[in-house]
Amino acid sequence: MAQNEWILDVLSDLNAFAVENGLIALAEQLDDTKLIAAAEIASIKAEVRAPGDGNKTQYEPGPGGLGKHQHA
């Protein structure tokens, strides 16, 4: 498992506990927290894969819902 992805498992376990014990608001908050954690982990991975020339790749929607990549 990657360096930071263990936190997603912990959040899932906490969420399961909350659901099993009727802590619905907490379970919903943990769902949101897991999404935020996953997004941040993905962001960190994207930064690590950034091109060595300093250019940042940007995603812009293209025609037909497909995207095209442009460099800054």
N, C-alpha and C positions, 0 to 999 in steps of 0.2 A: 504494500500500500504506500502511496506517495506520502511525502513528509507531513502535509497538513490535512489529508483526507480523513484521518482517524476521527476528527471532530464531527464529521457527518454521521458516523456510526454512533457516537455518543449522543448526538441530538436525536437520532432515530430511536435509540433506547429510552431516552427521557420522554419522548413523545409517546411511545408505546405504554410506558408506565402511567403517564397522565391520562391517556384514553382509558386504560383498564381501571383507573381509580376515579373516573368521572370528573376529571379536571379538564373540562372542555376548553375553557379560555386559555389555559396553559398549553394544551395540545395545539391549539391554533397558533399561538405565539411561537411555539417551537417549530411549527411548519414554516412560518415566516423566517425565523432565525436560520433554519437549515437552508432556505433559498438564498439568503444573504451570504451565508458562509460559502455555499457552492459558487456563487458569483465571484466572491473575493478570491477564492482558491483559483478559479479559472482565470481571473485577472492577473494573478501572480504568475501563473503558468504562461500567459500570453506575453508578459513583460520579459520573462526568461527567454522566450523564443523570438524576441524582437531582433530585427536585422542588425548586424554589427556596424553598418555604415551610418547609424544614427537616424535613418528614415523610419518613420512609423507608418505602418500600413493602416489605412482607414477603410471601413466598409461603408459603401453607399448603395442604397437600393437602385437597381437598374430596371429596365423594362421587363415586364412579365414576372415581376416578383423575384427575379434572380439578381444577384449582387455583382458588383464589379469592384475590384480593389484598386485604390489609388494610393500613391505615396505622397506624404506631406512635403 
